[in-house]
Amino acid sequence: MTGSGRAVRRDVPAVVIAPAILGGGVLVLPLLALLARMDWAALPTALAAPETASALGLSLGTALAATGICLVLGVPLAVVISRTSGIVATLLRAVVTLPLVLPPLVGGLALLSLLGRGGVLGDALAEAGIRVPFTTAAVVIAQTFVALPFLVISVEGALRGVDPEIEEAAATLGASPSGVLFRITLPLVAPGLAAGTILCFTRALGEFGATALFAGNAAGTTRTIPLAIYTAFNGAGVAQDTALALSLILIAVSVTALVLLRGRASGRTDAAV
């Protein structure tokens, strides 16, 4: 913005136009090809198939459960990271972001090493009659593992943007640290918290690699939407029309999430102006 309140025009350099178009094509063309392959006439039947309902219901239920766990664990973790500095903050941030850069199969193997047979905690849990791998609970744990960083990073960034003087003023007026957190700080970062929650849910919904290795691919128990799609294109159990329908569902959920995020970002921008 200029002093007169008018937006400054920023021209796009000609040299970046062609690479930008190619970059957009890399992202958009595969999705358009998927939509072009869709048998739209058969779509209602595919969506109504029992395999579709089973995979969709399981995915939504486990993704919601994983998102709830991420909120309970991730918000406190983001608060701790935002209130630290130096090497401690660097190490904590590295630990949190590690699942983002690890191959998902490595995450699944790590979970098996912890909770599977012969794992660090697996044998003790088995002796107590608790079996985690290849259950619905394993799906939730795998989704939590891969989705938690999205929530923590979003909330931590929002927390670091809060003016410390606001919190100090509340503390001066007698508010306890917990009172400041829940009545002042978290309401101030509500947009960041909402964005992180949406990203967390969509990432959990689309999780594949860690789930496949740690939870398996049992219909009705651990076969989520991504696993149902994979199963269809390997010639077992689910028709390809159903796989395409499930792919469309994931695309629709992702687009909806991006629209919600964009709407919140626009609202914050308008408020700032």
C-alpha positions as CSV (number, residue, x, y, z in Angstrom):
1,M,0.0,0.0,0.0
2,T,1.2,3.6,-0.7
3,G,0.6,6.5,1.6
4,S,-2.5,7.5,-0.5
5,G,-4.0,4.1,0.2
6,R,-3.7,2.9,-3.4
7,A,-2.1,-0.5,-4.2
8,V,1.2,-0.4,-6.0
9,R,1.1,-2.1,-9.4
10,R,3.8,-4.8,-9.7
11,D,4.3,-6.0,-13.3
12,V,5.2,-9.6,-13.9
13,P,8.7,-9.9,-15.6
14,A,8.3,-11.5,-19.1
15,V,11.1,-13.9,-18.3
16,V,9.1,-15.8,-15.7
17,I,5.9,-16.2,-17.6
18,A,6.8,-19.3,-19.6
19,P,8.3,-21.2,-16.6
20,A,5.3,-20.2,-14.6
21,I,2.9,-21.6,-17.2
22,L,4.9,-24.8,-17.3
23,G,4.9,-25.1,-13.5
24,G,1.2,-24.6,-13.5
25,G,0.8,-27.3,-16.1
26,V,2.9,-29.7,-14.0
27,L,0.4,-29.3,-11.2
28,V,-2.9,-29.0,-13.1
29,L,-2.6,-31.3,-16.1
30,P,-2.5,-34.6,-14.1
31,L,-5.6,-33.6,-12.2
32,L,-7.4,-32.6,-15.4
33,A,-6.4,-36.0,-16.9
34,L,-7.9,-37.7,-13.9
35,L,-11.1,-35.8,-14.3
36,A,-11.2,-36.5,-18.0
37,R,-10.9,-40.3,-17.3
38,M,-13.8,-40.2,-14.9
39,D,-16.9,-42.0,-16.0
40,W,-19.4,-39.4,-14.8
41,A,-22.4,-41.5,-15.7
42,A,-21.2,-44.3,-13.4
43,L,-20.1,-41.9,-10.7
44,P,-23.3,-42.2,-8.6
45,T,-23.1,-46.0,-8.6
46,A,-19.4,-45.9,-7.7
47,L,-20.1,-43.5,-4.8
48,A,-22.9,-45.7,-3.6
49,A,-20.8,-48.9,-3.6
50,P,-20.3,-50.5,-0.2
51,E,-16.5,-50.3,-0.7
52,T,-16.7,-46.6,-1.2
53,A,-18.9,-46.1,1.9
54,S,-16.6,-48.3,4.0
55,A,-13.4,-46.5,3.0
56,L,-14.9,-43.1,3.2
57,G,-16.5,-43.7,6.6
58,L,-13.2,-45.1,8.0
59,S,-11.1,-42.3,6.6
60,L,-13.4,-39.5,7.9
61,G,-13.6,-41.1,11.3
62,T,-9.9,-41.8,11.7
63,A,-8.9,-38.4,10.3
64,L,-11.3,-36.6,12.7
65,A,-9.9,-38.7,15.6
66,A,-6.3,-37.9,14.5
67,T,-7.1,-34.2,14.2
68,G,-8.5,-34.2,17.7
69,I,-5.4,-35.8,19.1
70,C,-3.2,-33.4,17.2
71,L,-5.1,-30.5,18.7
72,V,-4.7,-31.8,22.3
73,L,-1.0,-32.5,21.8
74,G,0.0,-30.0,19.1
75,V,-1.2,-26.8,20.6
76,P,0.8,-27.3,23.9
77,L,3.8,-28.3,21.8
78,A,3.5,-25.2,19.7
79,V,3.2,-23.0,22.8
80,V,6.4,-24.5,24.2
81,I,8.3,-24.0,21.0
82,S,7.1,-20.5,20.6
83,R,8.3,-19.6,24.1
84,T,11.8,-21.0,23.6
85,S,14.7,-19.7,21.7
86,G,18.2,-20.6,20.6
87,I,19.4,-24.2,20.2
88,V,16.4,-25.6,22.2
89,A,13.9,-24.1,19.8
90,T,15.9,-25.2,16.8
91,L,16.0,-28.8,18.0
92,L,12.3,-28.9,18.9
93,R,11.4,-27.4,15.5
94,A,13.6,-30.0,13.8
95,V,11.9,-32.9,15.7
96,V,8.4,-31.5,14.8
97,T,9.2,-31.1,11.1
98,L,11.0,-34.4,10.7
99,P,7.8,-36.3,9.7
100,L,7.4,-33.8,6.8
101,V,10.7,-34.8,5.2
102,L,10.8,-38.5,6.1
103,P,9.4,-40.9,3.5
104,P,6.1,-42.1,4.8
105,L,7.2,-45.7,4.8
106,V,10.0,-44.8,7.1
107,G,7.4,-43.3,9.5
108,G,5.4,-46.6,9.3
109,L,8.6,-48.6,10.0
110,A,9.4,-46.3,13.0
111,L,5.9,-46.9,14.4
112,L,6.3,-50.6,14.0
113,S,9.7,-50.4,15.7
114,L,8.0,-48.7,18.7
115,L,4.6,-50.5,18.9
116,G,5.0,-53.7,16.8
117,R,6.0,-57.2,17.8
118,G,9.5,-57.0,19.1
119,G,9.3,-53.2,19.3
120,V,10.4,-51.0,22.2
121,L,6.9,-50.9,23.6
122,G,5.2,-53.6,21.5
123,D,6.0,-56.7,23.6
124,A,4.9,-55.0,26.8
125,L,1.7,-53.9,25.2
126,A,1.1,-57.5,23.9
127,E,1.7,-58.9,27.3
128,A,-1.0,-56.6,28.6
129,G,-3.4,-57.8,25.9
130,I,-3.1,-54.7,23.7
131,R,-2.4,-55.1,20.0
132,V,-1.9,-51.9,18.1
133,P,-0.5,-52.7,14.6
134,F,-3.0,-53.6,11.9
135,T,-5.9,-52.2,13.8
136,T,-8.0,-49.1,13.3
137,A,-6.1,-47.5,16.2
138,A,-3.0,-47.9,14.2
139,V,-4.5,-45.9,11.4
140,V,-5.2,-43.1,13.8
141,I,-1.7,-43.2,15.2
142,A,-0.1,-43.2,11.7
143,Q,-2.3,-40.2,10.7
144,T,-1.4,-38.4,13.8
145,F,2.3,-38.9,13.2
146,V,2.2,-37.4,9.8
147,A,-0.4,-34.7,10.4
148,L,0.8,-33.3,13.7
149,P,3.6,-31.1,12.2
150,F,1.1,-29.1,10.0
151,L,-0.8,-28.1,13.1
152,V,2.3,-27.3,15.2
153,I,4.0,-25.2,12.6
154,S,0.8,-23.2,11.8
155,V,0.1,-22.5,15.5
156,E,3.7,-21.8,16.4
157,G,4.0,-19.2,13.6
158,A,0.8,-17.5,14.8
159,L,1.9,-17.5,18.4
160,R,5.2,-15.8,17.5
161,G,3.2,-13.0,15.9
162,V,1.3,-12.2,19.0
163,D,2.4,-8.9,20.6
164,P,4.0,-9.8,24.0
165,E,2.8,-6.5,25.5
166,I,-0.8,-7.8,25.2
167,E,0.0,-10.8,27.3
168,E,2.0,-8.8,29.7
169,A,-0.9,-6.4,30.2
170,A,-3.2,-9.2,31.0
171,A,-0.7,-10.7,33.5
172,T,-0.3,-7.3,35.1
173,L,-4.1,-7.2,35.7
174,G,-3.8,-10.4,37.6
175,A,-4.5,-13.1,35.0
176,S,-2.7,-16.4,35.6
177,P,-0.5,-17.9,32.9
178,S,-3.2,-20.4,32.0
179,G,-5.8,-17.6,32.0
180,V,-3.6,-15.5,29.6
181,L,-3.1,-18.5,27.3
182,F,-6.8,-19.5,27.0
183,R,-8.5,-16.1,27.3
184,I,-6.0,-13.9,25.4
185,T,-3.4,-15.8,23.4
186,L,-5.3,-18.6,21.8
187,P,-8.2,-16.3,20.7
188,L,-5.7,-14.0,19.1
189,V,-4.2,-16.9,17.1
190,A,-7.6,-18.5,16.2
191,P,-7.1,-18.0,12.4
192,G,-3.7,-19.8,12.6
193,L,-5.2,-22.5,14.7
194,A,-8.1,-23.0,12.3
195,A,-5.7,-23.1,9.3
196,G,-3.5,-25.6,11.0
197,T,-6.5,-27.8,11.9
198,I,-7.8,-27.8,8.3
199,L,-4.3,-28.7,7.0
200,C,-4.0,-31.4,9.7
201,F,-7.3,-33.0,8.8
202,T,-6.6,-33.0,5.1
203,R,-3.2,-34.5,5.6
204,A,-4.6,-37.2,7.8
205,L,-7.3,-37.9,5.3
206,G,-4.8,-38.4,2.5
207,E,-2.2,-40.4,4.5
208,F,-1.0,-43.6,2.8
209,G,2.5,-44.8,3.3
210,A,2.8,-45.0,7.1
211,T,-0.7,-46.4,7.3
212,A,0.0,-49.1,4.8
213,L,3.1,-50.4,6.6
214,F,1.8,-49.9,10.2
215,A,-1.9,-50.6,9.9
216,G,-2.2,-52.8,6.8
217,N,-4.9,-52.9,4.3
218,A,-7.9,-54.8,5.7
219,A,-11.3,-53.8,4.3
220,G,-13.5,-52.2,6.9
221,T,-10.7,-52.0,9.5
222,T,-7.7,-50.2,8.0
223,R,-8.5,-49.7,4.3
224,T,-8.8,-45.9,4.1
225,I,-9.5,-44.0,0.9
226,P,-5.9,-43.9,-0.3
227,L,-5.5,-47.6,0.4
228,A,-8.7,-48.4,-1.4
229,I,-7.4,-46.4,-4.5
230,Y,-4.1,-48.3,-4.4
231,T,-5.9,-51.7,-4.0
232,A,-8.1,-51.0,-7.0
233,F,-5.2,-50.3,-9.3
234,N,-3.5,-53.4,-8.2
235,G,-6.4,-55.6,-9.3
236,A,-7.9,-56.6,-6.0
237,G,-11.3,-56.0,-4.6
238,V,-12.3,-52.5,-5.6
239,A,-13.5,-51.5,-9.1
240,Q,-11.5,-48.8,-10.8
241,D,-14.6,-46.7,-11.1
242,T,-14.7,-46.7,-7.3
243,A,-11.1,-45.7,-7.1
244,L,-11.7,-42.8,-9.4
245,A,-14.7,-41.8,-7.3
246,L,-12.6,-41.9,-4.2
247,S,-9.9,-39.8,-5.9
248,L,-12.6,-37.3,-6.7
249,I,-13.6,-37.2,-3.1
250,L,-10.0,-36.5,-2.0
251,I,-9.7,-33.7,-4.6
252,A,-13.0,-32.2,-3.5
253,V,-12.0,-32.2,0.2
254,S,-8.6,-30.7,-0.7
255,V,-10.1,-27.9,-2.8
256,T,-12.6,-27.1,-0.1
257,A,-9.8,-26.9,2.5
258,L,-7.8,-24.5,0.3
259,V,-10.9,-22.3,-0.3
260,L,-11.4,-22.1,3.5
261,L,-7.8,-21.3,4.0
262,R,-7.8,-18.7,1.3
263,G,-11.0,-17.2,2.7
264,R,-9.4,-16.8,6.2
265,A,-6.3,-15.3,4.7
266,S,-8.3,-12.8,2.7
267,G,-10.3,-11.9,5.8
268,R,-7.1,-11.3,7.8
269,T,-5.7,-9.2,5.0
270,D,-8.9,-7.1,4.7
271,A,-8.9,-6.6,8.5
272,A,-5.2,-5.4,8.4
273,V,-6.0,-2.9,5.7
